[in-house]
């Protein structure tokens, strides 16, 4: 497994940013104070932290402690993390409600957890993708496998043609001769089809062996999402030139487009929060006492769980032992959303159930909007 430095650096940055958001609460100071005054504001110290600016009384000046801060910033699993993560998985609604109600010192803040979990998810995705064979290697392997299959098929068809020719020569009646001739024609048609397929594969292999050259894309039929972008580009070329340019670029360079989108997705993952909030607000706008702050905390904790859960699913998919559990892991996501809704907003079963269904649909819309946003940022 090769280490992708950019996601790794982003993960370290996220850990450090999350640590700064969290502050130093809950971390015991083990060293003695160098003086009785704060080095930052010169206030008289009455404890391990300054009561005016909050800085630690002890000022470290060792390289070892700097490395310790980096490791702590990345891992940052203190007592609050061990209180937060089990609740995030088993009782997400209780965790969200407690934080909204003001019980915040005991738990990791949703913003810090969101930052770290999102960067961790993209880091895992990058590592899992890097551990798999490259696309060019997979393509070459598929070409070779298809060539062998077609070669075996051609051998069978040649034997079938020879048998049909023998039957035509051995036919004694007109009816037998006509039936044998029909079988011979079918066998020859199948043989020509297999030979044509093998010729096409040989051309593709020759192009790949010559440095990855590809035929003229304008003459090659498109399939999948590049074809969709190409069609959209043609339809919108007159009405929206910018959209047409982006769609055309995505259709002509699908691999480059995916690479750019991957690099932009984790940087703009925070936009998932404002995109999600209007849909959540529409489900509760008539209820008094529920504010946008409540929805924001709900969204941050919910997206944090999804990020960690998808990272786990990606790791499960990379192992043959746990691949069978992926379906169960996906099914747990709507159950988790139901639990979070029910306990956060004190809903009855039916009220939580229909809101869960609506939010699942809204989640698909949010993901689509986020994908379009990342596409325009990457290629705009």
C-alpha positions as CSV (number, residue, x, y, z in Angstrom):
1,X,0.0,0.0,0.0
2,X,1.5,3.3,-1.1
3,X,1.0,6.3,1.1
4,X,-0.7,9.2,-0.6
5,X,1.0,12.3,0.9
6,X,-1.7,14.8,0.1
7,X,-4.5,13.1,2.0
8,X,-2.1,12.2,4.8
9,X,-1.1,15.8,5.1
10,X,-4.8,16.9,5.1
11,X,-5.5,14.3,7.8
12,X,-2.7,15.8,10.0
13,X,-3.9,19.3,9.3
14,X,-7.5,18.3,10.2
15,X,-6.3,16.8,13.5
16,X,-4.3,19.9,14.4
17,X,-7.3,22.2,13.5
18,X,-9.6,20.0,15.5
19,X,-7.3,20.1,18.5
20,X,-7.2,23.9,18.3
21,X,-11.0,24.0,18.1
22,X,-11.2,21.7,21.1
23,X,-8.6,23.6,23.1
24,X,-6.7,21.9,25.9
25,X,-9.6,21.1,28.2
26,X,-9.3,17.7,29.8
27,X,-5.6,17.5,29.3
28,X,-3.7,17.4,32.6
29,X,-0.6,19.4,32.8
30,X,2.2,17.2,34.1
31,X,5.1,19.7,34.2
32,X,5.7,22.4,36.8
33,X,5.2,26.1,35.9
34,X,8.2,28.0,35.0
35,X,6.9,31.1,36.8
36,X,3.9,32.4,38.7
37,X,2.9,34.7,35.8
38,X,1.5,34.0,32.4
39,X,4.0,34.3,29.6
40,X,1.4,35.7,27.3
41,X,-0.4,38.4,29.3
42,X,1.6,38.6,32.5
43,X,-1.4,37.9,34.7
44,X,-0.9,36.2,38.0
45,X,-1.4,32.5,37.7
46,X,-3.7,30.7,40.1
47,X,-3.6,27.3,38.4
48,X,-2.2,25.4,35.4
49,X,-4.0,27.8,33.0
50,X,-4.2,31.6,32.9
51,X,-7.6,32.8,34.0
52,X,-7.4,35.8,31.6
53,X,-6.2,34.4,28.3
54,X,-6.4,30.6,28.8
55,X,-2.8,29.8,27.9
56,X,-1.0,27.1,29.8
57,X,1.2,28.4,32.6
58,X,4.1,26.1,31.6
59,X,5.8,27.0,28.3
60,X,7.4,24.0,26.5
61,X,10.6,24.6,24.5
62,X,11.5,21.0,23.5
63,X,11.4,19.4,20.1
64,X,10.1,16.2,21.7
65,X,7.0,18.0,23.0
66,X,6.4,19.5,19.6
67,X,6.3,16.0,18.1
68,X,4.0,15.0,21.0
69,X,1.6,17.8,20.1
70,X,1.6,16.7,16.4
71,X,0.8,13.1,17.3
72,X,-1.8,14.2,19.8
73,X,-3.3,16.5,17.3
74,X,-3.7,13.7,14.8
75,X,-4.9,11.0,17.2
76,X,-6.5,13.2,19.9
77,X,-8.2,10.3,21.7
78,X,-8.6,11.7,25.2
79,X,-11.4,10.8,27.6
80,X,-13.9,13.0,25.7
81,X,-13.3,10.9,22.6
82,X,-14.1,7.7,24.4
83,X,-17.3,9.2,25.7
84,X,-18.3,10.6,22.3
85,X,-17.6,7.8,19.9
86,X,-19.7,5.1,21.6
87,X,-22.7,7.5,21.9
88,X,-22.2,8.6,18.3
89,X,-22.7,5.0,17.1
90,X,-25.2,3.7,19.6
91,X,-27.1,6.8,20.9
92,X,-26.6,9.6,18.4
93,X,-29.7,11.4,19.4
94,X,-28.7,11.4,23.1
95,X,-25.3,12.8,22.2
96,X,-26.8,15.5,20.0
97,X,-29.4,16.5,22.6
98,X,-26.9,16.6,25.4
99,X,-24.6,18.9,23.4
100,X,-27.5,21.2,22.4
101,X,-28.6,21.4,26.0
102,X,-25.2,22.5,27.1
103,X,-23.3,19.4,28.3
104,X,-20.3,20.1,26.1
105,X,-17.2,19.7,28.3
106,X,-17.6,15.9,28.4
107,X,-17.9,15.4,24.6
108,X,-15.9,16.3,21.5
109,X,-17.4,19.2,19.7
110,X,-19.3,18.4,16.5
111,X,-17.2,20.7,14.4
112,X,-13.9,19.2,15.5
113,X,-15.3,15.7,15.1
114,X,-16.6,16.6,11.6
115,X,-13.3,18.0,10.4
116,X,-11.3,15.0,11.6
117,X,-13.8,12.3,10.4
118,X,-14.2,13.8,6.9
119,X,-10.4,14.0,6.3
120,X,-10.0,10.5,7.8
121,X,-12.6,9.2,5.3
122,X,-10.9,10.7,2.3
123,X,-7.5,9.5,3.6
124,X,-8.9,5.9,3.8
125,X,-10.5,6.2,0.4
126,X,-7.2,7.3,-1.1
127,X,-5.3,4.5,0.6
128,X,-7.8,1.8,-0.4
129,X,-7.8,3.0,-4.0
130,X,-4.0,3.1,-4.0
131,X,-3.8,-0.5,-2.7
132,X,-5.8,-1.8,-5.7
133,X,-4.3,-2.4,-9.1
134,X,-4.2,0.7,-11.3
135,X,-6.8,1.2,-14.0
136,X,-4.2,0.6,-16.7
137,X,-3.2,-2.7,-15.1
138,X,-6.8,-3.8,-14.8
139,X,-7.5,-2.9,-18.4
140,X,-4.5,-4.9,-19.6
141,X,-5.6,-7.9,-17.6
142,X,-9.1,-7.7,-18.9
143,X,-7.9,-7.5,-22.5
144,X,-5.7,-10.5,-22.0
145,X,-8.5,-12.5,-20.4
146,X,-11.0,-11.5,-23.2
147,X,-8.4,-12.5,-25.8
148,X,-8.0,-16.0,-24.3
149,X,-11.8,-16.5,-24.1
150,X,-12.2,-15.4,-27.7
151,X,-9.4,-17.6,-28.9
152,X,-11.0,-20.6,-27.2
153,X,-14.3,-19.6,-28.7
154,X,-12.8,-19.5,-32.2
155,X,-11.3,-23.0,-31.8
156,X,-14.8,-24.3,-30.8
157,X,-16.4,-22.5,-33.7
158,X,-13.8,-23.9,-36.2
159,X,-14.6,-27.4,-35.0
160,X,-18.3,-26.7,-35.3
161,X,-17.7,-25.5,-38.9
162,X,-15.7,-28.6,-39.8
163,X,-18.5,-30.8,-38.4
164,X,-21.1,-28.9,-40.3
165,X,-19.1,-29.2,-43.5
166,X,-18.8,-33.0,-42.9
167,X,-22.6,-33.2,-42.4
168,X,-23.2,-31.4,-45.7
169,X,-20.9,-33.8,-47.5
170,X,-22.5,-36.8,-45.9
171,X,-26.1,-35.7,-46.5
172,X,-28.1,-38.2,-48.6
173,X,-31.4,-36.4,-49.1
174,X,-32.3,-32.9,-50.1
175,X,-33.8,-32.2,-46.7
176,X,-30.7,-33.4,-44.8
177,X,-28.5,-31.3,-47.1
178,X,-30.6,-28.1,-46.5
179,X,-30.5,-28.6,-42.7
180,X,-26.8,-29.2,-42.7
181,X,-26.2,-26.2,-45.0
182,X,-28.2,-24.0,-42.6
183,X,-26.2,-25.2,-39.6
184,X,-23.0,-24.5,-41.6
185,X,-24.1,-21.0,-42.4
186,X,-24.8,-20.3,-38.7
187,X,-21.5,-21.8,-37.6
188,X,-19.6,-19.7,-40.1
189,X,-21.4,-16.5,-39.0
190,X,-20.5,-17.2,-35.4
191,X,-16.9,-17.8,-36.4
192,X,-16.7,-14.5,-38.3
193,X,-18.1,-12.7,-35.2
194,X,-15.6,-14.2,-32.9
195,X,-12.7,-13.5,-35.3
196,X,-13.9,-9.8,-35.6
197,X,-14.0,-9.5,-31.8
198,X,-10.5,-10.9,-31.5
199,X,-9.2,-8.5,-34.2
200,X,-10.7,-5.5,-32.3
201,X,-9.0,-6.7,-29.0
202,X,-5.7,-7.0,-30.8
203,X,-6.0,-3.5,-32.1
204,X,-6.7,-2.2,-28.6
205,X,-3.7,-4.1,-27.2
206,X,-1.4,-2.7,-30.0
207,X,-2.5,0.8,-29.1
208,X,-1.9,0.2,-25.5
209,X,1.6,-1.3,-26.2
210,X,2.5,1.8,-28.2
211,X,2.4,4.1,-25.2
212,X,-1.3,4.2,-24.3
213,X,-2.4,6.0,-27.5
214,X,-6.1,5.9,-28.0
215,X,-8.3,6.4,-31.1
216,X,-9.8,9.7,-32.0
217,X,-12.3,10.4,-29.3
218,X,-14.6,12.2,-31.6
219,X,-15.0,8.9,-33.6
220,X,-15.4,6.7,-30.5
221,X,-18.9,6.1,-29.1
222,X,-19.2,7.2,-25.5
223,X,-20.7,5.2,-22.7
224,X,-21.5,5.8,-19.1
225,X,-21.1,9.2,-17.4
226,X,-18.8,10.6,-20.1
227,X,-21.6,10.1,-22.6
228,X,-24.0,11.9,-20.2
229,X,-21.7,14.9,-20.0
230,X,-21.2,14.9,-23.7
231,X,-25.0,14.9,-24.3
232,X,-25.5,17.7,-21.8
233,X,-22.7,19.7,-23.4
234,X,-24.5,19.5,-26.8
235,X,-27.9,20.4,-25.3
236,X,-26.7,23.3,-23.2
237,X,-24.0,24.7,-25.6
238,X,-26.2,27.6,-26.7
239,X,-28.0,28.4,-23.4
240,X,-25.2,28.0,-21.0
241,X,-21.7,28.2,-22.5
242,X,-19.9,27.7,-19.2
243,X,-21.8,24.6,-18.4
244,X,-21.2,23.3,-21.9
245,X,-17.5,23.9,-21.6
246,X,-17.3,22.0,-18.2
247,X,-19.4,19.1,-19.6
248,X,-17.3,18.9,-22.7
249,X,-14.1,18.8,-20.6
250,X,-15.5,16.1,-18.3
251,X,-16.5,14.0,-21.3
252,X,-13.2,14.3,-23.1
253,X,-11.0,13.8,-20.0
254,X,-12.9,11.5,-17.6
255,X,-9.9,10.3,-15.7
256,X,-8.5,13.8,-15.2
257,X,-11.9,15.1,-14.1
258,X,-12.2,12.4,-11.5
259,X,-8.8,13.2,-10.2
260,X,-9.6,16.9,-9.9
261,X,-12.9,16.2,-8.2
262,X,-11.2,13.9,-5.7
263,X,-8.7,16.6,-4.7
264,X,-11.4,19.2,-4.4
265,X,-14.1,17.1,-2.6
266,X,-12.4,16.9,0.8
267,X,-11.4,20.6,0.7
268,X,-15.0,21.7,0.3
269,X,-16.7,19.0,2.3
270,X,-17.8,21.6,4.8
271,X,-20.3,22.9,2.2
272,X,-22.4,19.7,2.9
273,X,-23.6,21.4,6.1
274,X,-25.2,24.6,4.6
275,X,-26.6,22.5,1.7
276,X,-28.2,20.1,4.2
277,X,-29.7,22.6,6.6
278,X,-32.6,23.9,4.5
279,X,-33.9,20.3,4.0
280,X,-33.7,19.7,7.7
281,X,-35.4,23.0,8.5
282,X,-38.4,22.2,6.3
283,X,-39.1,19.1,8.5
284,X,-39.5,21.2,11.7
285,X,-40.2,24.8,10.7
286,X,-43.6,24.7,12.4
287,X,-42.3,23.4,15.7
288,X,-41.4,26.0,18.3
289,X,-38.2,25.8,20.3
290,X,-36.1,24.2,17.5
291,X,-33.5,26.6,16.0
292,X,-31.0,26.4,13.2
293,X,-28.3,25.8,15.8
294,X,-30.0,22.5,16.7
295,X,-30.1,21.5,13.1
296,X,-26.5,22.4,12.7
297,X,-25.4,20.2,15.6
298,X,-27.6,17.4,14.3
299,X,-26.0,17.7,10.8
300,X,-22.4,17.9,12.0
301,X,-22.8,14.8,14.2
302,X,-24.7,13.0,11.5
303,X,-22.1,13.7,8.8
304,X,-19.3,12.8,11.2
305,X,-20.9,9.4,11.7
306,X,-21.4,8.9,8.0
307,X,-17.8,9.8,7.3
308,X,-16.4,7.3,9.9
309,X,-18.9,4.7,8.8
310,X,-18.0,5.0,5.1
311,X,-14.3,4.8,6.0
312,X,-15.1,1.6,7.8
313,X,-17.1,0.3,4.8
314,X,-14.1,1.1,2.5
315,X,-11.8,-0.8,4.7
316,X,-14.3,-3.7,4.8
317,X,-14.4,-3.7,1.0
318,X,-10.7,-4.1,0.7
319,X,-10.7,-7.3,2.7
320,X,-12.2,-10.6,1.4
321,X,-13.1,-11.6,4.9
322,X,-15.4,-8.6,5.6
323,X,-16.9,-8.0,2.1
324,X,-20.0,-9.9,3.0
325,X,-20.8,-7.5,5.8
326,X,-20.9,-4.4,3.6
327,X,-24.6,-4.8,2.9
328,X,-25.4,-5.0,6.6
329,X,-23.2,-1.9,7.2
330,X,-25.1,0.1,4.5
331,X,-28.5,-0.9,6.1
332,X,-27.4,0.4,9.4
333,X,-27.2,4.0,8.1
334,X,-31.0,4.6,7.9
335,X,-31.4,2.9,11.2
336,X,-28.8,5.3,12.7
337,X,-30.6,8.3,11.1
338,X,-33.9,7.2,12.6
339,X,-32.3,6.8,16.1
340,X,-30.7,10.3,15.9
341,X,-33.9,12.0,14.7
342,X,-36.1,10.3,17.3
343,X,-34.1,11.1,20.3
344,X,-32.7,14.5,19.3
345,X,-36.1,16.0,18.6
346,X,-38.2,13.8,21.0
347,X,-40.3,12.4,18.1
348,X,-42.7,9.5,18.2
349,X,-42.0,6.4,16.1
350,X,-44.1,7.4,13.1
351,X,-42.9,11.0,13.1
352,X,-39.3,9.9,13.1
353,X,-40.0,7.2,10.5
354,X,-41.4,9.5,7.8
355,X,-38.8,12.1,8.4
356,X,-36.1,9.4,8.1
357,X,-37.5,8.5,4.7
358,X,-37.6,12.2,3.6
359,X,-34.1,12.8,4.8
360,X,-32.8,9.8,2.9
361,X,-34.2,11.2,-0.3
362,X,-32.9,14.7,0.6
363,X,-29.5,13.1,1.2
364,X,-29.4,12.0,-2.4
365,X,-30.3,15.5,-3.5
366,X,-27.6,17.0,-1.2
367,X,-25.0,14.6,-2.6
368,X,-25.9,15.4,-6.2
369,X,-25.7,19.2,-5.5
370,X,-22.4,18.7,-3.7
371,X,-21.0,16.7,-6.7
372,X,-22.1,19.4,-9.1
373,X,-20.5,22.0,-6.9
374,X,-17.2,20.1,-6.8
375,X,-17.3,19.6,-10.5
376,X,-17.8,23.3,-11.2
377,X,-15.0,24.2,-8.7
378,X,-12.7,21.6,-10.2
379,X,-13.3,22.5,-13.9
380,X,-14.7,26.0,-13.7
